[in-house]
């Protein structure tokens, strides 16, 4: 029941006409990654995992040398 409620809430949020960022957190091994993988594949969107340094680096401000 809780899983369906969470999925329905995420679906409603993603169907709105706003630019979206979805940040998911919770206890370890609670299905967060599985849920996000499902939505990312279904919607064809990019997913970032901030546990991975390579993904965190994409959002790290850096000064470009001109």
N, C-alpha and C positions, 0 to 999 in steps of 0.2 A: 504494500500500500504506500509506504513512504517513497519507494523508488518511483512509482507511477506519479506521485505528487511532484517530486523533484523534476522528473522528465517533463511533465506538463507545464510547470513553471518556467523551465528553460525554453521550451517550445514557444510559449507565449511571448517571452522576452525576445527571442530571436526573430519572431515574426513581426515585431513592431518595426516601424519605419525609421528607426534611429540608427546612427552609427554605433556599433556595439563592441565592447570588450567584455568578455566573460571570464571572471577570475574565480576559480574553484579551490577551496581548501577544506580540510577536514581531517579526521583521524586516519592514521596509516591503514592501508588495506581495506578501505571502505568502498572502493569501486570508482573513485574519482577519475582515474586515467581511463578506465573502461568506458565510463559514461561520456567523457570528452572525445575519446577516439570515435565512438559511435556517432556523435553529432558532427564532428569534423568530416568524417567520411560521407555522411548523409548530405551535408550541406556543401561539401567541396571547399572548405575554408582552411586556412593555415592555423596550425596549432603550435604553440610554444610551450616548452616545459622548462620552467625556471630552475629545476634541479640540474639541468644541463648547462654547463658553462658556455657552450657554443650558442645556446639560445639567449642566455642572459647578456652576452656580449652585444647582441643585436640592439639592445636597449640601453647600452652604456654610452653616455655622452662622451664624445671625443672631439678633440680639436684637430681640424684638418689643416695641414700645412699648404699654403698657397704659393 
